[in-house]
Amino acid sequence: MSRPAAPTYTLPPWLAHALRAQRGPVPWSAVTRGALAAGPLLLAAVLAGRVSLGVVAAIAAMLAGINDRPGSRRASVKRLGMPALAGAAGMFVGTYAGDHVGAVPLTLLLTGLGLVAGGISAVGTVASAAGTQLLVAAAIGAGMPLPESGWQRALAYLAGAAWLLALRLALPTPGSLAGDFRFDGERDAVAGVYDAVAELLDAAGTDRAAARRAALTAALDHAQDALTGPRLRRYASSSAERRLHAQYAAALPLAEAATALAWTGEAVSARASEGLRRLAAAVRDNTHTGPLPAPSRSAPALRALDDALLQAAEAFDRGKGNRDLHTRRRTARDLLRSVFGPGGREYGLRVALCFGASAGIAQALHHARWYGEHEHWYWLPATAVFLVKPDLGPLVSRVLCRAAGTVLGALLFAGFAAVLPRPEGLIALVALSGALIPVATRHFAAQTTVVTVLVLALVMVGGEPQASVSRIGETLLACAIVLVAGHLPMPGQRGGGVRARLGAASRAAHAYLAHVMGECDAGVGSDTRVERDAESRAGHGDHPDYGAKSHPAASADRARRWTLRREAYRALAEARTAVALASAELPALARHAEGAHELADALERLVDTTTACAVHLDDTGRLTPHHTRRLAELLDELAAGRQRMGLHEPKLPVAV
C-alpha cells in the first residue's frame, strides 16, 4: 500500500522574492573598477587635505558602481552619465536649500523634488536611476553639513562619477582582450542574439519554447541597447562598426523565422540551428562564417529561415548590408505620456510622500538632538528613496532586505571600526566594499550590506563619529514609513504602473498587427515562391536549398515591420516585469494586478501569431483560415482582458 504524498509548502511570493538571488559568473572587470573607484578617490582627497570633497566624490563613484552593469562601453556612457548629471543637480539644490532654507520650506522643496523624480522614473531604467540619484544626492547635500559650497560639491560629485566612467571606457574587459577593444560588449551582445535564435529553434515543439522566445527578446533588447549608445555621428563611422550593425540587422529575419517555427509547435531538425551557432562564433571571434548548412525548405517558416541565413552569410562576408538598428526615437509626446500617465502619477505621488515625510521626520529628530553628537540627517530620506523603488522588487521584499542588510552592515562596520587604524584602514575598507558592489547587486540585502559598510566608513573618515546604532534605527523607521505609504490609497486607479505598461504593450502589439495586415491588403509578398526560387537559382546557381531575397518593393515595409516587432516585444517584456513584481506583493496590493498575467499572456500570443502571419505572407501572399481564426480569437480574448483591467481599446485601423 503506497503512502500518501507529503504535503508541499510553497513560500508566498513576497517572501520567495526576498530569498531569490541572481546567479552568474563573477564580473571581474567590474570588480576591478569598483576597487579602483571610491577607495583611491578618498585616498587622494585625504592626501590633498580635501577630505569632505573626497567623501562626496566617493559617494558618487559608489552610486555609479551600482549602475555599472554588463554591456557595451558606448551604452555605459548613458547608463552612468545621465544619473550622475541628475545627482550633481540634486547635490547642488540640496546643499543650497539646506544652507539657506528653514525646515518646513526645505521639506516642501524636497517633497516637490520627489514628485518630479518619481514621475521621470516612469520613463525607463536610466531615468529611474537618474531620479534615484537626484533624490539621494539632494538628501546628502541638505543633510550632510560640509564646509564647501553647493557648486563645489556638485563638481566633486561629477568628478567621482566621471572617474568610474573613465575606468569603464579605458580598462580592458575579457571580451576586448580576444578581439577589437572598442566593441567588446557590442560584439558579445550581437553574438548572444544568434545563440538565442539557435536555442529557440532547438526548443521548438517543446514546453521550453516560450521561455526561449522570451530569452531571444532579452538578447535582442540587450544588443539594441549596446549598439545605440551616444556617438559623435548619427551613423556608424568605422567599417568595423558598420559590419557589426549589419550583423545585428541580419539576425532580425532569422529571429522572425525562428519565432514563426516555434509558433507552429513542431520540432525542427538540429541542422537548422547549426548555422546559427556558426554565425554566433563568427561574430564573437570577428571571423568569417565559412559554409553554412542549408535547412529544409518544406514549410514557409523554414524557407524564410533559409533565406535569412543566405542574407546573413552575405552580410558577414561583405561586411555590408542593412545597418538599421530598427529603433524608433521616443517623441516628446511619448515621454510626457510616461511621466504624466497613470504610472508616472502614482509613482510620483508615492515617492513624494515617502521622501517628503522622511525628510521632515529626519529634520525633526535632528532638531530634537535624537542623533546625538553628529549633525547628519540624510540617512532616513536617502534610505526611503531606495525602499520606494519598485524596480528593486516587491515592497515587503525590499523592506525585509533593506532592514536585514542594514543591520548586518552596521554590525560589521562596528566590528571593523573597533580594530582598523584610521584613516588608512577605513580607506582600505571603502576600496574593498567598492570591489564587492558588482557582486552584491545580485541581491538587495547583500547590496545594502556592502553599501552600509562603505558609507559608514566614508563618513567616519570625513569626521562623523561611529553611528551604527542610530543608522539601524533610522533604517527601521524608513521601512515603516514606506510600508505605510505603500499601502495608502492614492488618487486614481491603483496599479497604475502595471496598467501603463500593459497599455503600452497593447498599443505596440496592435500597431505591429495593423502593419502586417496592411501588408496583406497591399499584396506585399504576393509574388509566388516558385517565381522567387527560380530567381534565386538564377543568381546563385542550381542549388535548390538557397532561397530568394526579399522583393525590392517590400524592403521599406519589412524594415518598418521589424521596428514595430522589436517595439512590441520590448514593451511586452517591460509589461511582464511589472506584472511579475506587482503579483509578488502582499495580497492587499497584489489584488490590483489580478488578470494582468492573463492579459500579458494573450498579448504575447498575439505578437507571436502576428510574426507567424508575417512570415507566411512573405511566402504565399495570403493568410490561411487557421491564421485568421487564431487572430480573431486572440483579439476577442484581449478585448475581454482589457475590459477586466480597465484599459482602453487600442485603435486597429485594419480589419482581421
C-alpha positions as CSV (number, residue, x, y, z in Angstrom):
1,M,0.0,0.0,0.0
2,S,1.6,3.3,-1.1
3,R,1.9,6.1,1.3
4,P,0.1,9.4,0.5
5,A,2.4,12.1,-0.8
6,A,3.7,14.5,1.8
7,P,2.0,17.9,1.5
8,T,4.2,20.5,-0.2
9,Y,4.5,24.0,1.1
10,T,5.1,26.9,-1.2
11,L,6.5,30.2,0.1
12,P,4.3,33.2,-0.5
13,P,5.6,35.3,-3.5
14,W,6.7,38.3,-1.4
15,L,8.9,36.0,0.8
16,A,10.2,33.9,-2.1
17,H,11.3,37.1,-3.9
18,A,13.2,38.2,-0.8
19,L,15.2,34.9,-0.8
20,R,15.9,34.8,-4.5
21,A,19.3,36.0,-5.8
22,Q,20.6,36.3,-9.3
23,R,23.3,33.9,-10.5
24,G,26.2,34.1,-12.9
25,P,30.0,34.3,-13.1
26,V,31.9,36.9,-11.1
27,P,32.3,40.1,-13.2
28,W,35.9,40.5,-12.5
29,S,36.3,43.6,-14.7
30,A,33.6,45.4,-12.8
31,V,35.1,44.2,-9.5
32,T,38.4,45.8,-10.6
33,R,36.7,49.0,-11.4
34,G,34.9,49.1,-8.1
35,A,38.2,48.6,-6.2
36,L,39.8,51.5,-8.2
37,A,36.9,53.9,-7.8
38,A,35.8,55.1,-4.3
39,G,38.8,54.0,-2.3
40,P,41.5,55.7,-4.4
41,L,39.4,58.8,-4.7
42,L,39.1,59.0,-0.9
43,L,42.8,58.4,-0.5
44,A,43.7,61.2,-3.0
45,A,41.4,63.6,-1.1
46,V,42.9,62.7,2.3
47,L,46.4,63.2,0.9
48,A,45.3,66.6,-0.6
49,G,43.7,67.7,2.6
50,R,40.2,67.9,1.0
51,V,38.5,65.0,2.8
52,S,34.9,66.3,2.6
53,L,35.1,66.7,-1.2
54,G,36.6,63.2,-1.4
55,V,33.7,61.8,0.6
56,V,31.3,63.4,-1.9
57,A,33.3,62.1,-4.9
58,A,33.5,58.6,-3.4
59,I,29.7,58.5,-2.8
60,A,29.1,59.4,-6.5
61,A,31.5,56.7,-7.6
62,M,29.7,54.2,-5.4
63,L,26.3,55.1,-6.8
64,A,27.7,54.9,-10.3
65,G,29.1,51.5,-9.4
66,I,25.6,50.3,-8.6
67,N,24.6,51.2,-12.2
68,D,27.8,49.7,-13.7
69,R,26.1,46.6,-15.3
70,P,27.2,44.4,-18.2
71,G,27.0,46.0,-21.6
72,S,29.0,48.0,-24.1
73,R,31.2,50.9,-23.4
74,R,29.0,53.2,-25.5
75,A,25.9,52.2,-23.6
76,S,27.7,52.8,-20.3
77,V,28.1,56.5,-21.1
78,K,24.3,57.0,-20.9
79,R,23.7,54.4,-18.1
80,L,26.3,56.1,-15.9
81,G,26.4,59.6,-17.2
82,M,22.8,60.7,-17.0
83,P,22.2,59.6,-13.4
84,A,25.5,61.3,-12.5
85,L,24.3,64.6,-14.0
86,A,21.0,64.3,-12.1
87,G,22.9,63.5,-8.9
88,A,25.1,66.6,-9.3
89,A,22.0,68.7,-9.8
90,G,20.4,67.2,-6.7
91,M,23.6,67.9,-4.7
92,F,23.6,71.5,-5.8
93,V,20.0,72.1,-5.0
94,G,20.1,70.2,-1.7
95,T,23.2,72.0,-0.5
96,Y,21.9,75.5,-1.1
97,A,18.5,74.6,0.2
98,G,19.9,73.1,3.3
99,D,22.1,76.1,4.0
100,H,19.5,78.8,3.3
101,V,16.0,77.4,3.8
102,G,14.2,76.6,7.0
103,A,13.0,73.1,8.0
104,V,9.4,73.5,6.7
105,P,10.2,75.1,3.3
106,L,13.1,72.6,2.9
107,T,10.7,69.7,3.5
108,L,8.2,71.1,0.9
109,L,11.0,71.6,-1.6
110,L,12.2,68.0,-1.2
111,T,8.7,66.7,-1.5
112,G,8.3,68.6,-4.8
113,L,11.6,67.2,-5.9
114,G,10.3,63.7,-5.1
115,L,7.2,64.3,-7.2
116,V,9.3,65.3,-10.2
117,A,11.8,62.5,-9.8
118,G,9.1,59.9,-9.3
119,G,7.3,60.9,-12.5
120,I,10.5,61.0,-14.5
121,S,11.4,57.5,-13.2
122,A,8.4,56.0,-15.1
123,V,10.2,56.7,-18.4
124,G,12.7,53.8,-18.2
125,T,15.5,52.3,-16.3
126,V,18.1,55.0,-17.0
127,A,15.5,57.7,-16.0
128,S,14.7,55.7,-12.8
129,A,18.4,55.6,-11.9
130,A,18.6,59.4,-12.6
131,G,15.6,60.0,-10.4
132,T,17.1,58.0,-7.6
133,Q,20.5,59.8,-7.7
134,L,18.7,63.2,-7.9
135,L,16.9,62.5,-4.6
136,V,19.7,60.7,-2.8
137,A,22.2,63.5,-3.6
138,A,19.7,66.1,-2.6
139,A,19.2,64.4,0.8
140,I,23.0,64.2,1.2
141,G,23.5,67.8,0.2
142,A,20.9,69.1,2.6
143,G,21.6,66.6,5.5
144,M,25.4,66.3,5.5
145,P,26.9,69.7,6.6
146,L,30.2,70.3,4.8
147,P,32.4,73.4,4.5
148,E,32.3,73.5,0.7
149,S,29.6,75.4,-1.3
150,G,27.0,73.7,-3.4
151,W,28.8,74.2,-6.8
152,Q,32.0,72.7,-5.3
153,R,30.1,69.7,-4.0
154,A,28.3,69.3,-7.4
155,L,31.7,69.3,-9.2
156,A,33.1,66.8,-6.8
157,Y,30.1,64.6,-7.4
158,L,30.6,64.8,-11.1
159,A,34.3,64.1,-10.8
160,G,33.6,60.9,-8.8
161,A,31.1,59.5,-11.3
162,A,33.3,60.6,-14.2
163,W,36.3,58.7,-12.6
164,L,34.3,55.4,-12.7
165,L,33.1,56.1,-16.2
166,A,36.6,56.7,-17.3
167,L,37.7,53.4,-15.8
168,R,34.8,51.8,-17.7
169,L,35.9,53.3,-21.0
170,A,39.6,52.8,-20.6
171,L,40.2,49.5,-18.9
172,P,40.1,46.3,-21.0
173,T,37.4,43.6,-20.3
174,P,37.7,39.9,-21.0
175,G,35.9,40.2,-24.3
176,S,38.1,43.0,-25.6
177,L,41.3,41.1,-25.0
178,A,40.3,38.5,-27.6
179,G,39.1,40.9,-30.3
180,D,38.5,44.6,-31.0
181,F,39.0,46.7,-27.9
182,R,36.2,49.1,-28.9
183,F,33.4,46.5,-29.4
184,D,33.7,44.0,-26.5
185,G,30.2,44.5,-25.2
186,E,28.6,45.1,-28.6
187,R,30.2,42.0,-30.2
188,D,29.2,39.7,-27.4
189,A,25.6,41.1,-27.4
190,V,25.1,40.5,-31.1
191,A,26.6,37.0,-30.8
192,G,24.2,36.4,-28.0
193,V,21.3,37.1,-30.4
194,Y,22.4,34.4,-32.8
195,D,22.8,32.0,-29.8
196,A,19.3,32.8,-28.6
197,V,17.8,32.2,-32.1
198,A,19.6,28.8,-32.2
199,E,18.3,27.9,-28.7
200,L,14.7,28.8,-29.8
201,L,15.0,26.6,-32.8
202,D,16.2,23.7,-30.6
203,A,13.3,24.3,-28.2
204,A,10.6,24.4,-31.0
205,G,7.9,21.9,-30.4
206,T,8.7,21.6,-26.6
207,D,7.4,23.2,-23.5
208,R,10.7,25.3,-23.4
209,A,9.8,27.3,-26.5
210,A,8.0,30.1,-24.6
211,A,11.0,30.6,-22.3
212,R,13.4,30.6,-25.2
213,R,11.4,33.1,-27.1
214,A,11.4,35.4,-24.1
215,A,15.2,34.9,-23.8
216,L,15.5,35.9,-27.5
217,T,13.6,39.1,-26.8
218,A,16.0,39.9,-23.9
219,A,19.0,39.2,-26.1
220,L,17.7,41.5,-28.9
221,D,16.9,44.2,-26.3
222,H,20.4,43.9,-24.9
223,A,22.0,44.1,-28.4
224,Q,19.9,47.1,-29.3
225,D,20.9,48.9,-26.1
226,A,24.6,48.0,-26.7
227,L,24.7,49.4,-30.2
228,T,22.5,52.5,-29.8
229,G,24.6,54.4,-27.3
230,P,25.7,58.0,-27.8
231,R,28.1,58.8,-30.7
232,L,29.5,61.9,-32.3
233,R,27.9,61.0,-35.6
234,R,24.4,59.8,-36.2
235,Y,25.5,56.7,-38.1
236,A,28.3,54.1,-37.6
237,S,31.5,55.8,-38.7
238,S,34.0,52.9,-38.9
239,S,33.9,49.8,-41.2
240,A,34.1,47.5,-38.1
241,E,31.1,49.2,-36.6
242,R,29.2,49.2,-39.8
243,R,29.9,45.4,-40.1
244,L,28.7,44.8,-36.6
245,H,25.5,46.8,-37.3
246,A,24.9,44.7,-40.4
247,Q,25.4,41.5,-38.5
248,Y,22.8,42.6,-36.0
249,A,20.3,43.6,-38.7
250,A,20.9,40.2,-40.4
251,A,19.7,38.5,-37.1
252,L,16.3,40.1,-37.2
253,P,14.8,38.0,-40.1
254,L,16.3,34.9,-38.5
255,A,14.6,35.7,-35.2
256,E,11.4,36.3,-37.1
257,A,11.6,32.9,-38.9
258,A,12.5,31.1,-35.6
259,T,9.6,32.7,-33.8
260,A,7.2,31.5,-36.6
261,L,8.7,28.0,-36.4
262,A,8.2,27.9,-32.6
263,W,4.6,29.1,-33.1
264,T,3.7,26.1,-35.2
265,G,4.6,23.8,-32.2
266,E,6.5,21.4,-34.4
267,A,10.1,20.3,-33.7
268,V,12.9,21.4,-36.0
269,S,15.9,19.4,-37.0
270,A,19.2,20.1,-35.3
271,R,20.6,21.1,-38.7
272,A,18.5,24.3,-38.6
273,S,20.4,25.7,-35.5
274,E,23.9,24.6,-36.6
275,G,24.3,27.6,-39.0
276,L,23.1,30.0,-36.3
277,R,25.8,28.8,-33.9
278,R,28.5,29.2,-36.6
279,L,27.2,32.8,-37.1
280,A,27.4,33.5,-33.4
281,A,31.0,32.2,-33.3
282,A,31.9,34.4,-36.3
283,V,30.5,37.5,-34.5
284,R,32.3,36.7,-31.3
285,D,35.7,36.0,-32.9
286,N,35.3,38.6,-35.7
287,T,35.9,35.9,-38.4
288,H,34.2,34.7,-41.5
289,T,31.4,32.2,-41.2
290,G,32.6,29.6,-43.7
291,P,30.0,27.3,-45.4
292,L,26.6,27.2,-43.6
293,P,24.3,24.1,-43.7
294,A,21.1,24.8,-45.5
295,P,18.0,23.8,-43.6
296,S,15.0,22.0,-45.1
297,R,12.6,24.2,-47.2
298,S,9.5,22.2,-46.7
299,A,7.4,24.9,-44.9
300,P,7.1,28.7,-45.2
301,A,8.9,29.4,-41.9
302,L,11.8,27.0,-42.9
303,R,12.1,28.7,-46.3
304,A,12.2,32.1,-44.5
305,L,14.9,30.7,-42.2
306,D,17.0,29.6,-45.2
307,D,16.5,32.9,-47.0
308,A,17.6,34.8,-43.8
309,L,20.7,32.5,-43.5
310,L,21.7,33.3,-47.0
311,Q,21.3,37.0,-46.4
312,A,23.2,36.8,-43.1
313,A,26.1,34.9,-44.8
314,E,26.3,37.7,-47.4
315,A,26.3,40.4,-44.8
316,F,29.0,38.6,-42.8
317,D,31.2,38.0,-45.9
318,R,30.9,41.5,-47.4
319,G,30.6,43.5,-44.2
320,K,27.8,45.5,-45.8
321,G,24.1,45.4,-45.8
322,N,21.2,46.9,-43.7
323,R,22.7,48.8,-40.8
324,D,19.4,49.9,-39.4
325,L,19.1,49.0,-35.7
326,H,15.3,49.2,-36.0
327,T,14.8,51.5,-33.1
328,R,12.4,54.5,-33.0
329,R,13.2,57.6,-31.1
330,R,10.7,58.3,-28.4
331,T,9.0,61.6,-29.1
332,A,8.3,64.3,-26.5
333,R,4.7,63.2,-26.5
334,D,5.7,59.6,-25.6
335,L,7.9,60.9,-22.8
336,L,5.2,63.2,-21.4
337,R,2.7,60.3,-21.6
338,S,5.0,58.2,-19.4
339,V,5.6,61.0,-16.9
340,F,2.1,62.2,-16.6
341,G,0.3,58.9,-17.3
342,P,-1.3,56.8,-14.5
343,G,2.0,55.0,-13.8
344,G,4.1,58.2,-13.5
345,R,1.4,60.0,-11.4
346,E,1.0,57.1,-9.0
347,Y,4.8,56.6,-8.5
348,G,5.5,60.3,-8.3
349,L,2.9,60.8,-5.6
350,R,4.2,57.8,-3.6
351,V,7.9,58.9,-3.9
352,A,6.9,62.5,-2.9
353,L,5.0,61.2,0.1
354,C,7.8,58.9,1.3
355,F,10.7,61.3,0.6
356,G,9.0,64.3,2.0
357,A,7.7,62.6,5.1
358,S,11.2,61.0,5.8
359,A,12.9,64.3,5.3
360,G,10.5,66.1,7.6
361,I,10.9,63.5,10.3
362,A,14.6,63.4,9.9
363,Q,14.8,67.2,10.5
364,A,12.5,67.0,13.5
365,L,14.8,64.3,15.0
366,H,17.8,66.4,14.2
367,H,16.5,69.5,15.9
368,A,15.4,67.3,18.9
369,R,19.1,66.1,19.2
370,W,18.0,62.5,18.7
371,Y,21.1,61.9,16.6
372,G,23.4,62.8,19.4
373,E,26.8,64.2,18.6
374,H,26.6,64.2,14.8
375,E,24.6,66.6,12.7
376,H,24.0,64.4,9.6
377,W,20.3,63.6,9.0
378,Y,20.5,62.4,5.3
379,W,20.3,58.6,6.1
380,L,16.5,58.5,6.7
381,P,15.3,60.2,3.4
382,A,18.1,58.5,1.4
383,T,17.0,55.1,2.7
384,A,13.4,55.9,1.8
385,V,14.4,56.6,-1.8
386,F,15.8,53.1,-2.3
387,L,12.9,51.5,-0.5
388,V,10.2,53.1,-2.6
389,K,11.8,52.0,-5.9
390,P,9.6,49.2,-7.4
391,D,12.4,48.0,-9.8
392,L,14.2,46.7,-6.8
393,G,11.5,44.2,-6.0
394,P,8.1,44.0,-4.3
395,L,7.5,46.3,-1.4
396,V,7.8,43.8,1.5
397,S,10.7,42.1,-0.1
398,R,12.5,45.5,-0.3
399,V,11.8,46.3,3.3
400,L,12.9,42.9,4.6
401,C,16.1,43.0,2.5
402,R,16.9,46.6,3.5
403,A,16.4,46.0,7.2
404,A,18.4,42.8,7.2
405,G,21.2,44.3,5.1
406,T,21.5,47.5,7.2
407,V,21.6,45.6,10.5
408,L,24.2,43.2,9.2
409,G,26.2,46.0,7.6
410,A,26.1,48.3,10.6
411,L,27.2,45.4,12.9
412,L,30.0,44.5,10.5
413,F,31.2,48.1,10.4
414,A,31.1,48.5,14.2
415,G,33.5,45.5,14.4
416,F,35.8,46.8,11.7
417,A,35.8,50.3,13.2
418,A,36.9,48.9,16.5
419,V,40.1,47.3,15.1
420,L,41.0,49.2,11.9
421,P,43.5,52.0,12.0
422,R,42.2,55.4,10.9
423,P,42.1,56.6,8.3
424,E,44.1,54.1,6.3
425,G,42.2,51.1,7.5
426,L,38.8,52.7,6.7
427,I,40.1,53.7,3.2
428,A,41.0,50.1,2.6
429,L,37.6,49.1,3.7
430,V,36.0,51.5,1.3
431,A,38.1,50.1,-1.6
432,L,37.1,46.5,-0.6
433,S,33.4,47.4,-0.4
434,G,33.6,49.1,-3.8
435,A,35.0,45.9,-5.3
436,L,32.2,43.9,-3.8
437,I,29.3,46.1,-5.1
438,P,29.2,44.5,-8.6
439,V,28.7,41.0,-7.0
440,A,26.4,42.3,-4.2
441,T,24.0,43.9,-6.7
442,R,22.6,40.4,-7.4
443,H,20.6,40.6,-4.1
444,F,19.2,43.7,-2.5
445,A,20.1,42.6,1.0
446,A,23.7,41.9,0.0
447,Q,23.9,45.2,-1.8
448,T,22.5,47.0,1.2
449,T,25.1,45.3,3.5
450,V,28.0,46.4,1.3
451,V,26.7,49.9,0.8
452,T,26.1,50.4,4.5
453,V,29.7,49.4,5.3
454,L,31.0,51.7,2.6
455,V,29.0,54.8,3.5
456,L,29.7,54.4,7.3
457,A,33.4,54.1,6.5
458,L,33.3,57.1,4.2
459,V,31.5,59.5,6.6
460,M,33.7,58.4,9.5
461,V,36.8,59.3,7.5
462,G,35.0,62.6,6.9
463,G,34.7,63.2,10.7
464,E,31.4,61.7,11.7
465,P,31.5,59.6,14.9
466,Q,30.5,56.0,15.0
467,A,26.8,55.8,14.3
468,S,25.9,52.2,13.6
469,V,23.1,52.0,16.2
470,S,21.4,55.2,15.0
471,R,21.6,54.1,11.4
472,I,19.8,50.9,12.2
473,G,17.1,52.9,14.0
474,E,16.7,55.3,11.0
475,T,16.5,52.4,8.5
476,L,13.8,50.7,10.5
477,L,11.9,54.0,10.7
478,A,12.3,54.4,6.9
479,C,11.0,50.9,6.4
480,A,7.9,51.7,8.5
481,I,7.3,55.0,6.6
482,V,7.5,53.3,3.2
483,L,5.3,50.3,4.3
484,V,2.6,52.7,5.5
485,A,2.9,55.0,2.4
486,G,2.9,52.0,0.1
487,H,-0.4,50.8,1.3
488,L,-2.2,54.1,1.5
489,P,-4.8,54.8,-1.2
490,M,-3.8,57.3,-3.9
491,P,-5.9,59.4,-6.3
492,G,-6.9,57.5,-9.4
493,Q,-6.9,53.7,-10.0
494,R,-4.5,51.6,-8.1
495,G,-1.9,49.6,-10.0
496,G,-1.2,52.4,-12.5
497,G,2.3,51.3,-13.2
498,V,1.1,47.8,-14.3
499,R,-1.7,49.2,-16.3
500,A,0.6,51.8,-18.0
501,R,3.0,49.0,-19.1
502,L,0.2,46.8,-20.3
503,G,-1.4,49.7,-22.2
504,A,2.0,50.4,-23.9
505,A,2.4,46.8,-24.8
506,S,-1.1,46.6,-26.2
507,R,-0.6,49.7,-28.3
508,A,2.7,48.3,-29.7
509,A,1.2,44.9,-30.4
510,H,-1.8,46.4,-32.3
511,A,0.5,48.7,-34.3
512,Y,2.5,45.7,-35.3
513,L,-0.6,43.7,-36.2
514,A,-2.0,46.7,-38.2
515,H,1.2,47.0,-40.2
516,V,1.3,43.3,-41.1
517,M,-2.4,43.3,-42.0
518,G,-1.7,46.4,-44.1
519,E,1.0,44.4,-46.0
520,C,-1.6,41.7,-46.6
521,D,-4.1,44.2,-48.0
522,A,-1.4,45.8,-50.2
523,G,-0.3,42.4,-51.6
524,V,3.2,42.5,-50.2
525,G,4.8,39.2,-50.8
526,S,2.2,38.2,-53.4
527,D,4.9,37.0,-55.8
528,T,4.9,33.2,-55.6
529,R,7.5,31.2,-54.0
530,V,8.1,29.3,-57.3
531,E,9.0,32.5,-59.1
532,R,11.3,33.6,-56.3
533,D,13.0,30.3,-56.2
534,A,13.6,30.5,-59.9
535,E,15.0,34.0,-59.5
536,S,17.2,32.7,-56.7
537,R,18.6,29.8,-58.7
538,A,19.4,32.3,-61.5
539,G,21.5,34.3,-59.1
540,H,23.1,31.6,-57.0
541,G,23.5,28.6,-59.3
542,D,21.2,25.5,-59.2
543,H,21.5,24.8,-55.5
544,P,17.9,24.1,-54.6
545,D,18.3,25.0,-50.9
546,Y,19.0,28.6,-51.4
547,G,16.0,30.9,-51.1
548,A,15.3,34.2,-52.7
549,K,15.9,37.7,-51.4
550,S,13.0,39.9,-50.4
551,H,11.0,41.6,-53.1
552,P,12.6,45.0,-53.6
553,A,9.3,46.8,-53.1
554,A,8.9,45.2,-49.7
555,S,12.3,46.3,-48.2
556,A,11.0,49.5,-46.6
557,D,7.8,47.8,-45.4
558,R,9.8,45.0,-43.8
559,A,12.2,47.4,-42.1
560,R,9.2,49.1,-40.7
561,R,7.7,45.8,-39.7
562,W,10.9,44.7,-37.9
563,T,11.0,48.0,-36.0
564,L,7.4,47.6,-34.9
565,R,8.1,43.9,-34.0
566,R,11.0,45.0,-31.8
567,E,8.9,47.6,-30.1
568,A,6.1,45.2,-29.4
569,Y,8.4,42.6,-27.9
570,R,10.3,45.1,-25.8
571,A,7.1,46.7,-24.5
572,L,5.8,43.2,-23.7
573,A,8.9,42.3,-21.8
574,E,8.6,45.5,-19.7
575,A,5.0,44.7,-19.0
576,R,5.8,41.2,-17.9
577,T,8.4,42.5,-15.5
578,A,6.0,45.0,-14.0
579,V,3.3,42.3,-13.7
580,A,5.7,39.9,-12.0
581,L,6.7,42.5,-9.4
582,A,3.1,43.5,-8.7
583,S,2.0,39.9,-8.4
584,A,4.6,39.3,-5.7
585,E,3.3,42.0,-3.4
586,L,1.2,41.3,-0.3
587,P,-2.3,40.3,-1.2
588,A,-3.7,43.7,-0.4
589,L,-1.6,45.2,-3.2
590,A,-1.3,42.1,-5.5
591,R,-5.1,42.0,-6.0
592,H,-4.9,45.2,-8.0
593,A,-2.9,43.3,-10.7
594,E,-5.5,40.5,-11.0
595,G,-5.9,39.5,-14.6
596,A,-2.6,41.1,-15.6
597,H,-0.8,37.8,-16.2
598,E,-3.6,36.5,-18.4
599,L,-3.6,39.8,-20.5
600,A,0.2,39.7,-20.9
601,D,0.0,36.0,-22.0
602,A,-2.7,36.9,-24.6
603,L,-0.6,39.8,-25.9
604,E,2.4,37.6,-26.2
605,R,0.4,35.0,-28.2
606,L,-0.9,37.9,-30.4
607,V,2.6,39.1,-31.2
608,D,3.9,35.6,-31.9
609,T,0.9,34.9,-34.1
610,T,1.4,38.2,-36.0
611,T,5.0,37.2,-36.6
612,A,3.9,33.8,-37.9
613,C,1.4,35.6,-40.2
614,A,4.1,38.0,-41.5
615,V,6.4,35.1,-42.4
616,H,3.5,33.3,-44.1
617,L,2.5,36.4,-46.0
618,D,6.1,36.7,-47.3
619,D,5.9,33.2,-48.7
620,T,2.4,33.0,-50.1
621,G,0.9,36.5,-50.1
622,R,-2.2,35.3,-48.2
623,L,-3.2,34.0,-44.8
624,T,-4.7,30.6,-44.1
625,P,-8.0,30.2,-42.3
626,H,-6.0,28.9,-39.3
627,H,-4.1,32.2,-39.1
628,T,-7.2,34.4,-39.4
629,R,-9.2,32.3,-36.9
630,R,-6.4,32.5,-34.4
631,L,-6.1,36.2,-34.7
632,A,-9.8,36.7,-34.3
633,E,-9.8,34.5,-31.1
634,L,-6.9,36.4,-29.6
635,L,-8.4,39.8,-30.3
636,D,-11.6,38.7,-28.6
637,E,-9.6,37.4,-25.7
638,L,-7.7,40.7,-25.4
639,A,-10.8,42.8,-25.6
640,A,-12.3,40.9,-22.6
641,G,-9.0,41.1,-20.7
642,R,-8.7,44.8,-21.2
643,Q,-12.2,45.3,-20.0
644,R,-11.4,43.4,-16.8
645,M,-8.3,45.5,-16.3
646,G,-10.0,48.8,-17.1
647,L,-7.7,49.5,-20.1
648,H,-8.8,51.5,-23.2
649,E,-9.2,49.7,-26.5
650,P,-6.3,50.4,-28.9
651,K,-7.3,51.6,-32.4
652,L,-6.9,48.9,-35.1
653,P,-7.1,50.5,-38.5
654,V,-7.5,47.3,-40.4
655,A,-10.0,44.5,-40.2
656,V,-8.9,41.0,-39.4
